[in-house]
Amino acid sequence: MHDIDQELDTSGLNCPLPILRAKKALATMEPGQVLHIIATDPGSARDFPAFARQTGNELLEAREEGDKFHYLMKKG
């Protein structure tokens, strides 16, 4: 399990809001810190891996639990 430095709940928000909120949260964090993102938008399963590749952040984990998607992103 990874240590989580910050949690961001974007439940109920649709693309591109979860990505934009995550980008804003990551901007306030130090390199190496981990952001836990909770989303309900099914499109986020495609969006977050692409976002990580494009921004140099590391997607440590992506999982689905019930109707929620959980992502752990490490700031690059």
Helices and strands as residue ranges (DSSP letters): E 6-9, H 17-27, E 34-39, H 44-55, E 58-65, E 68-74
